[in-house]
Amino acid sequence: MPEYLKLQSLNDSKQLFWQHLADLRPGIEEIDSRNALGRVIAEDICSNEFLPAFTRSTVDGYAVQAASTHGASDSLPAYLDLVGEVPMGTETTLVIQSGQTALIHTGGMLPPGADAVVMMEQTQTAANDVIEVLKPVTSGENLVLKGEDVKPGEVVIPTGTLVRAAEIGGLLALGILRVKVTKKPRVAILSSGDEVILPEQTPQPGQVRDINSDMLSALVKANGGISQTHPILPDQKDVLQQAIRKAYDDSDLVIVTAGSSASTRDMTSEVLNSMGSPGVLVHGINIKPGKPTILAVCDGKPMIGLPGNPVSALVIAHLIVKPLLERMTGFTHHNLVPVVTADLAVNLPSIAGRDEYFPVRLYRQDDHFIADPIFYKSNLIYSLVRADGLVHIEPDSTGLIAGTIVEVTLF
């Protein structure tokens, strides 16, 4: 009996796989902070200064002592002497006393003696050097205080954080021009099958274009890896073994998408098992789609055999390859999976005893989402192109009824 029929549950398969990758540690490199978008921080980033470096105004208005405005109103304004204007980009020599004010602009440094700013709209000019305040302010109003955002010694970006535009802004705001990040894992992608041809070619009867290589390459790049695609391989064990050995030597992760036949999958499993110890851990997962998946760890290096069916390959890539890349890049902080809650549009049957991931299209109805299942046959990639995400049916369920509130994991 083919080995892939000895199925393990998805949870057991992932747990066994992760156990053998417990010591997986990404390398580290230092790069320009401006080029860190999409990279993962490799060490805690600590501030060495206050941010902001000085107390400043958040509005255009007048710097005052708050006590000088108490009781002010439209009918009985507070009259303050205008003693000057706070310059931008430099420290002012003005000192605000009781009953005095100074013109200040957004971002301007609060002059000594002042503890608040009155918005321009809440004042009017009574005379050349007198300002009427029409509304009182409290101490600290319309101000950002020194160190209110960040203080020296504070961890501002923890290890394992994925760098977004905001993190780049935060680094440069503190003058941090170089940052240590984890190295991008090199991922070798190999497609095999006598029936598989390049996308540029016109298929002859019985042939199919290889979409797995580029599809998986895109997923790898989107999740912080460097994709290394290899030529399409024939269903010959010696050729497959030689190609996988080279990929093993040149990469941090090897992904092989095999042909459709059971013999081809067995051949892939044998080759992966020969690459190192302990070898193949899982050959067959009790899941739809993606049953023929192979998980192996060879002398500490992860290797994955994906089904040749592109729908199955992409679903398993989302469920296993994506979280594996997160581990390999050290991405642990703010590790969120985008999920939308929706009402199921129609009944969704399933076979008890296996995990099933079903593609759905989302549309909005009034104030909530509707999840409309996309019923498909094997190997139809546009069932995923048309989908917004996946609905998981648990193995102890025989399906979901229309109207059930489901969680849709977005692509």
Secondary structure, DSSP 4 states (H G I P E B T S, - for coil): --GGGS-B-HHHHHHHHHHTTTT----EEEEEGGG-TT-BB-S-EE-SS-BSSS-EESSSEEEE-GGGGTT--SSSPEEEEEEEEPPTTS-----PPTTEEEEE-TTPBPPTT--EEEEGGGEEEEETTEEEE-S---TTTTEE-TTSSB-TT-EEE-TTBBP-HHHHHHHHHTT--EEEEEPPPEEEEEEB-TTEE-TTSPPPTT-EE--HHHHHHHHHHHTT-EEEE---B-S-HHHHHHHHHHHHHH-SEEEEE--SSHHHHHHHHHHHHTTSSEEEEEE-BSEES-TT-EEEEETTEEEEEE-SSHHHHHHHIIIIIHHHHHHHHT--BT----EEEEEE-S-EE--TTSEEEEEEEEEEETTEEEEEE----TT-THHHHT-SEEEEEPTT-SEE-TT-EEEEEE-
